[in-house]
Amino acid sequence: MESNAFNEKEYLALYPDVAHAVQAGAFTSGWKHYQRFGKSEGREPSGYTARERAVFHLIDKMGIGLEIGPSINPIAPKRKGYNVHIVDHASADELRAKYRQQHVNLDNIEEVDFVSKGEPLTDLIGKTEYYDWIIASHVVELIPDLISFFQSCEKLLKPAGVLSLVVPDKRFCFDYFMPLTSTGVLLDAYAEKRVRPSPGQVFDHFANASIRDGAIAWADDQKGANALLHTFSEAKAQWQRAGDPGEGYIDVHCWRFTPASFRLIISDLNSLGLTDLQILAEFDTVGCEFYVSLGRKNSIPSVPDRLSLLRQINLKG
């Protein structure tokens, strides 16, 4: 893994002091420095983007991981040397066929190890306490039963494992006109063991999805949406489809978050005893998304004041 993930040129560009040391003959290469000192000093082996730094913040990149739903944009691809399994809704061949006409780089599509049909991840993968890390980018908002998803991830992770999430901020994407998800609606979905979006969720998506100047997502320093994405007739038709058990799965955002609202939900689920996963690190919104690392803490967590968490939502969104 180390030799595959290491990029000599990027490492020397990132750390001029190492480049000078190599030029002076103190090390024969940046790789030698990384082996001897860089790794223990926390230096990155290549030029990660700010997004990647947030995602990998607490992850042991040398461990075995699971990436959920990477589709055409994996964050930890096998071709870069990551020891990773891939879960997606379709096989690699099916994904290539799906995106062939959409002018994307099909080479980015990973070979899929587990094709999900909506069953619990633990049933699909058949392992427990196996992974050092799990990455899910723009996934949690799509999961019909999010609490069960967290519970499955908790079972799949080793005791010190990390669940790293990239989450769309509803204020800066097509969810702009939709209300924030509350703990209560997640509890309802959990009680129902929901495996697909409800007809009401499908209607809400198509009735309220919005755009700004033609884009479905925008920067966090821009104002809100200025047009709707679908007509009311489309929303009615999709709602009718969703109510027909014979119709296929309709993929919509079931849930909507901001950093503050997500923080409250995780605190509530901890207090309700529904998951031991807690927020270990978080990075605020950049562009249209924010980043959260979840895992188990060794000590019993102090319970945050719920009123203060609610006030953070009102103050920050």
KENU-183109 format. One record per residue (C-alpha): residue number from 1; residue in three letters; x, y, z. Coordinates in steps of 0.05 Angstrom, whole numbers, plus 5000, padded with zeros to 4 digits. Layout:
<sites>
(site NUM,'ALA',(X,Y,Z)),
...
</sites>
This chain:
<sites>
(site 1,'MET',(5000,5000,5000)),
(site 2,'GLU',(5053,5051,5019)),
(site 3,'SER',(5093,5047,4955)),
(site 4,'ASN',(5030,5050,4913)),
(site 5,'ALA',(5000,5109,4950)),
(site 6,'PHE',(5065,5148,4955)),
(site 7,'ASN',(5078,5201,4902)),
(site 8,'GLU',(5151,5224,4902)),
(site 9,'LYS',(5139,5288,4863)),
(site 10,'GLU',(5079,5310,4903)),
(site 11,'TYR',(5112,5293,4970)),
(site 12,'LEU',(5173,5337,4954)),
(site 13,'ALA',(5127,5393,4929)),
(site 14,'LEU',(5086,5389,4993)),
(site 15,'TYR',(5147,5391,5038)),
(site 16,'PRO',(5203,5437,5014)),
(site 17,'ASP',(5245,5420,5076)),
(site 18,'VAL',(5247,5348,5053)),
(site 19,'ALA',(5264,5369,4982)),
(site 20,'HIS',(5322,5410,5009)),
(site 21,'ALA',(5345,5351,5051)),
(site 22,'VAL',(5343,5305,4990)),
(site 23,'GLN',(5382,5356,4949)),
(site 24,'ALA',(5434,5361,5005)),
(site 25,'GLY',(5442,5286,5006)),
(site 26,'ALA',(5412,5274,5074)),
(site 27,'PHE',(5362,5226,5042)),
(site 28,'THR',(5365,5189,4976)),
(site 29,'SER',(5292,5204,4962)),
(site 30,'GLY',(5228,5231,4992)),
(site 31,'TRP',(5205,5160,5000)),
(site 32,'LYS',(5263,5144,5045)),
(site 33,'HIS',(5246,5206,5088)),
(site 34,'TYR',(5173,5185,5091)),
(site 35,'GLN',(5192,5115,5114)),
(site 36,'ARG',(5239,5139,5168)),
(site 37,'PHE',(5205,5203,5193)),
(site 38,'GLY',(5148,5228,5150)),
(site 39,'LYS',(5096,5176,5168)),
(site 40,'SER',(5106,5182,5243)),
(site 41,'GLU',(5105,5259,5236)),
(site 42,'GLY',(5036,5254,5203)),
(site 43,'ARG',(5059,5278,5135)),
(site 44,'GLU',(5015,5260,5076)),
(site 45,'PRO',(5046,5212,5025)),
(site 46,'SER',(5018,5251,4966)),
(site 47,'GLY',(4983,5315,4949)),
(site 48,'TYR',(4914,5304,4977)),
(site 49,'THR',(4860,5355,4965)),
(site 50,'ALA',(4827,5391,5023)),
(site 51,'ARG',(4767,5346,5012)),
(site 52,'GLU',(4810,5283,5017)),
(site 53,'ARG',(4845,5310,5079)),
(site 54,'ALA',(4777,5318,5113)),
(site 55,'VAL',(4754,5249,5091)),
(site 56,'PHE',(4818,5214,5112)),
(site 57,'HIS',(4829,5256,5175)),
(site 58,'LEU',(4824,5198,5225)),
(site 59,'ILE',(4830,5140,5177)),
(site 60,'ASP',(4886,5089,5179)),
(site 61,'LYS',(4899,5087,5104)),
(site 62,'MET',(4941,5025,5112)),
(site 63,'GLY',(4881,4986,5140)),
(site 64,'ILE',(4825,4951,5104)),
(site 65,'GLY',(4766,4994,5084)),
(site 66,'LEU',(4697,4995,5054)),
(site 67,'GLU',(4672,5049,5007)),
(site 68,'ILE',(4597,5053,4998)),
(site 69,'GLY',(4566,5078,4934)),
(site 70,'PRO',(4626,5110,4900)),
(site 71,'SER',(4596,5101,4831)),
(site 72,'ILE',(4639,5142,4782)),
(site 73,'ASN',(4677,5181,4836)),
(site 74,'PRO',(4712,5136,4886)),
(site 75,'ILE',(4751,5171,4941)),
(site 76,'ALA',(4795,5111,4959)),
(site 77,'PRO',(4804,5074,4893)),
(site 78,'LYS',(4837,5006,4889)),
(site 79,'ARG',(4881,5031,4832)),
(site 80,'LYS',(4916,5078,4881)),
(site 81,'GLY',(4933,5020,4926)),
(site 82,'TYR',(4878,5023,4977)),
(site 83,'ASN',(4858,4957,5008)),
(site 84,'VAL',(4784,4969,4999)),
(site 85,'HIS',(4719,4933,4984)),
(site 86,'ILE',(4666,4968,4943)),
(site 87,'VAL',(4590,4967,4955)),
(site 88,'ASP',(4545,4996,4902)),
(site 89,'HIS',(4475,4988,4875)),
(site 90,'ALA',(4500,4956,4810)),
(site 91,'SER',(4560,4918,4783)),
(site 92,'ALA',(4617,4953,4750)),
(site 93,'ASP',(4592,4932,4681)),
(site 94,'GLU',(4523,4958,4697)),
(site 95,'LEU',(4551,5024,4721)),
(site 96,'ARG',(4592,5032,4658)),
(site 97,'ALA',(4530,5019,4616)),
(site 98,'LYS',(4490,5068,4657)),
(site 99,'TYR',(4541,5125,4650)),
(site 100,'ARG',(4568,5111,4580)),
(site 101,'GLN',(4528,5167,4548)),
(site 102,'GLN',(4541,5218,4603)),
(site 103,'HIS',(4611,5240,4584)),
(site 104,'VAL',(4645,5216,4648)),
(site 105,'ASN',(4710,5178,4657)),
(site 106,'LEU',(4688,5106,4659)),
(site 107,'ASP',(4758,5086,4681)),
(site 108,'ASN',(4741,5115,4750)),
(site 109,'ILE',(4689,5061,4761)),
(site 110,'GLU',(4715,5010,4811)),
(site 111,'GLU',(4703,4935,4808)),
(site 112,'VAL',(4644,4924,4855)),
(site 113,'ASP',(4653,4871,4909)),
(site 114,'PHE',(4583,4873,4937)),
(site 115,'VAL',(4520,4893,4897)),
(site 116,'SER',(4468,4919,4945)),
(site 117,'LYS',(4394,4907,4936)),
(site 118,'GLY',(4374,4944,4999)),
(site 119,'GLU',(4390,4889,5050)),
(site 120,'PRO',(4429,4906,5114)),
(site 121,'LEU',(4503,4915,5100)),
(site 122,'THR',(4520,4862,5152)),
(site 123,'ASP',(4477,4811,5114)),
(site 124,'LEU',(4506,4831,5047)),
(site 125,'ILE',(4579,4828,5070)),
(site 126,'GLY',(4574,4773,5122)),
(site 127,'LYS',(4628,4800,5168)),
(site 128,'THR',(4632,4837,5235)),
(site 129,'GLU',(4688,4879,5265)),
(site 130,'TYR',(4726,4872,5200)),
(site 131,'TYR',(4739,4941,5172)),
(site 132,'ASP',(4786,4995,5196)),
(site 133,'TRP',(4746,5048,5160)),
(site 134,'ILE',(4684,5060,5119)),
(site 135,'ILE',(4675,5118,5071)),
(site 136,'ALA',(4606,5141,5047)),
(site 137,'SER',(4603,5204,5005)),
(site 138,'HIS',(4534,5232,4989)),
(site 139,'VAL',(4502,5168,5014)),
(site 140,'VAL',(4468,5179,5082)),
(site 141,'GLU',(4416,5226,5054)),
(site 142,'LEU',(4393,5170,5007)),
(site 143,'ILE',(4386,5113,5058)),
(site 144,'PRO',(4312,5099,5074)),
(site 145,'ASP',(4328,5072,5144)),
(site 146,'LEU',(4388,5113,5166)),
(site 147,'ILE',(4390,5087,5238)),
(site 148,'SER',(4396,5015,5214)),
(site 149,'PHE',(4451,5038,5167)),
(site 150,'PHE',(4491,5067,5226)),
(site 151,'GLN',(4480,5003,5265)),
(site 152,'SER',(4506,4961,5207)),
(site 153,'CYS',(4568,5004,5199)),
(site 154,'GLU',(4581,5000,5274)),
(site 155,'LYS',(4579,4924,5269)),
(site 156,'LEU',(4625,4922,5208)),
(site 157,'LEU',(4678,4967,5239)),
(site 158,'LYS',(4733,4945,5285)),
(site 159,'PRO',(4729,4975,5355)),
(site 160,'ALA',(4775,5032,5335)),
(site 161,'GLY',(4745,5038,5264)),
(site 162,'VAL',(4721,5103,5233)),
(site 163,'LEU',(4660,5118,5191)),
(site 164,'SER',(4678,5178,5147)),
(site 165,'LEU',(4619,5215,5116)),
(site 166,'VAL',(4613,5269,5063)),
(site 167,'VAL',(4543,5299,5070)),
(site 168,'PRO',(4508,5350,5026)),
(site 169,'ASP',(4489,5414,5064)),
(site 170,'LYS',(4416,5424,5047)),
(site 171,'ARG',(4425,5500,5046)),
(site 172,'PHE',(4469,5496,4984)),
(site 173,'CYS',(4436,5444,4939)),
(site 174,'PHE',(4369,5425,4910)),
(site 175,'ASP',(4343,5410,4980)),
(site 176,'TYR',(4342,5485,4995)),
(site 177,'PHE',(4266,5492,5004)),
(site 178,'MET',(4260,5428,5045)),
(site 179,'PRO',(4257,5425,5121)),
(site 180,'LEU',(4314,5395,5161)),
(site 181,'THR',(4307,5322,5181)),
(site 182,'SER',(4289,5311,5254)),
(site 183,'THR',(4306,5252,5298)),
(site 184,'GLY',(4233,5234,5301)),
(site 185,'VAL',(4224,5220,5227)),
(site 186,'LEU',(4286,5176,5229)),
(site 187,'LEU',(4256,5138,5286)),
(site 188,'ASP',(4192,5127,5246)),
(site 189,'ALA',(4232,5100,5187)),
(site 190,'TYR',(4271,5055,5235)),
(site 191,'ALA',(4207,5027,5266)),
(site 192,'GLU',(4181,5011,5197)),
(site 193,'LYS',(4248,4981,5174)),
(site 194,'ARG',(4238,5022,5111)),
(site 195,'VAL',(4274,4996,5049)),
(site 196,'ARG',(4252,5050,4999)),
(site 197,'PRO',(4231,5123,5002)),
(site 198,'SER',(4159,5133,5021)),
(site 199,'PRO',(4110,5162,4970)),
(site 200,'GLY',(4109,5226,5011)),
(site 201,'GLN',(4185,5232,5008)),
(site 202,'VAL',(4183,5222,4933)),
(site 203,'PHE',(4130,5275,4925)),
(site 204,'ASP',(4167,5325,4969)),
(site 205,'HIS',(4231,5315,4929)),
(site 206,'PHE',(4199,5327,4861)),
(site 207,'ALA',(4153,5382,4885)),
(site 208,'ASN',(4208,5422,4921)),
(site 209,'ALA',(4275,5405,4888)),
(site 210,'SER',(4307,5470,4866)),
(site 211,'ILE',(4364,5500,4826)),
(site 212,'ARG',(4405,5563,4827)),
(site 213,'ASP',(4421,5592,4758)),
(site 214,'GLY',(4411,5523,4728)),
(site 215,'ALA',(4456,5485,4778)),
(site 216,'ILE',(4431,5434,4829)),
(site 217,'ALA',(4487,5454,4879)),
(site 218,'TRP',(4524,5518,4891)),
(site 219,'ALA',(4579,5549,4934)),
(site 220,'ASP',(4567,5562,5008)),
(site 221,'ASP',(4577,5637,4998)),
(site 222,'GLN',(4521,5643,4947)),
(site 223,'LYS',(4448,5659,4959)),
(site 224,'GLY',(4394,5606,4956)),
(site 225,'ALA',(4355,5573,4900)),
(site 226,'ASN',(4318,5615,4849)),
(site 227,'ALA',(4278,5564,4810)),
(site 228,'LEU',(4244,5496,4817)),
(site 229,'LEU',(4273,5436,4782)),
(site 230,'HIS',(4208,5399,4766)),
(site 231,'THR',(4136,5416,4752)),
(site 232,'PHE',(4079,5399,4798)),
(site 233,'SER',(4053,5350,4746)),
(site 234,'GLU',(4119,5312,4749)),
(site 235,'ALA',(4115,5310,4825)),
(site 236,'LYS',(4044,5282,4822)),
(site 237,'ALA',(4064,5229,4771)),
(site 238,'GLN',(4124,5207,4813)),
(site 239,'TRP',(4082,5205,4876)),
(site 240,'GLN',(4033,5159,4840)),
(site 241,'ARG',(4090,5115,4817)),
(site 242,'ALA',(4118,5110,4887)),
(site 243,'GLY',(4051,5086,4913)),
(site 244,'ASP',(4051,5027,4864)),
(site 245,'PRO',(4088,4967,4894)),
(site 246,'GLY',(4102,4941,4824)),
(site 247,'GLU',(4142,5003,4805)),
(site 248,'GLY',(4218,5005,4811)),
(site 249,'TYR',(4259,5041,4863)),
(site 250,'ILE',(4256,5117,4859)),
(site 251,'ASP',(4321,5147,4882)),
(site 252,'VAL',(4311,5212,4921)),
(site 253,'HIS',(4340,5247,4981)),
(site 254,'CYS',(4303,5219,5041)),
(site 255,'TRP',(4338,5264,5092)),
(site 256,'ARG',(4368,5333,5095)),
(site 257,'PHE',(4421,5360,5142)),
(site 258,'THR',(4466,5418,5161)),
(site 259,'PRO',(4527,5407,5206)),
(site 260,'ALA',(4488,5431,5267)),
(site 261,'SER',(4426,5388,5254)),
(site 262,'PHE',(4469,5327,5241)),
(site 263,'ARG',(4505,5339,5307)),
(site 264,'LEU',(4438,5339,5343)),
(site 265,'ILE',(4414,5275,5310)),
(site 266,'ILE',(4477,5236,5329)),
(site 267,'SER',(4471,5262,5400)),
(site 268,'ASP',(4398,5240,5403)),
(site 269,'LEU',(4414,5170,5375)),
(site 270,'ASN',(4470,5162,5427)),
(site 271,'SER',(4423,5183,5483)),
(site 272,'LEU',(4369,5135,5458)),
(site 273,'GLY',(4419,5078,5458)),
(site 274,'LEU',(4409,5065,5383)),
(site 275,'THR',(4483,5073,5365)),
(site 276,'ASP',(4550,5080,5400)),
(site 277,'LEU',(4578,5118,5340)),
(site 278,'GLN',(4596,5189,5361)),
(site 279,'ILE',(4626,5248,5325)),
(site 280,'LEU',(4701,5244,5332)),
(site 281,'ALA',(4717,5301,5283)),
(site 282,'GLU',(4680,5347,5237)),
(site 283,'PHE',(4696,5398,5183)),
(site 284,'ASP',(4648,5454,5167)),
(site 285,'THR',(4614,5463,5100)),
(site 286,'VAL',(4658,5475,5039)),
(site 287,'GLY',(4620,5487,4975)),
(site 288,'CYS',(4557,5445,4983)),
(site 289,'GLU',(4581,5391,5031)),
(site 290,'PHE',(4608,5379,5101)),
(site 291,'TYR',(4649,5324,5132)),
(site 292,'VAL',(4639,5281,5194)),
(site 293,'SER',(4681,5225,5224)),
(site 294,'LEU',(4643,5177,5269)),
(site 295,'GLY',(4670,5124,5315)),
(site 296,'ARG',(4667,5096,5385)),
(site 297,'LYS',(4699,5133,5443)),
(site 298,'ASN',(4736,5096,5498)),
(site 299,'SER',(4704,5137,5553)),
(site 300,'ILE',(4631,5149,5567)),
(site 301,'PRO',(4612,5213,5530)),
(site 302,'SER',(4584,5273,5565)),
(site 303,'VAL',(4514,5287,5541)),
(site 304,'PRO',(4511,5354,5506)),
(site 305,'ASP',(4458,5404,5527)),
(site 306,'ARG',(4403,5392,5477)),
(site 307,'LEU',(4377,5463,5481)),
(site 308,'SER',(4445,5489,5461)),
(site 309,'LEU',(4447,5442,5402)),
(site 310,'LEU',(4378,5466,5380)),
(site 311,'ARG',(4401,5537,5385)),
(site 312,'GLN',(4461,5522,5341)),
(site 313,'ILE',(4413,5499,5287)),
(site 314,'ASN',(4374,5564,5291)),
(site 315,'LEU',(4437,5606,5292)),
(site 316,'LYS',(4477,5569,5239)),
(site 317,'GLY',(4425,5530,5200)),
</sites>
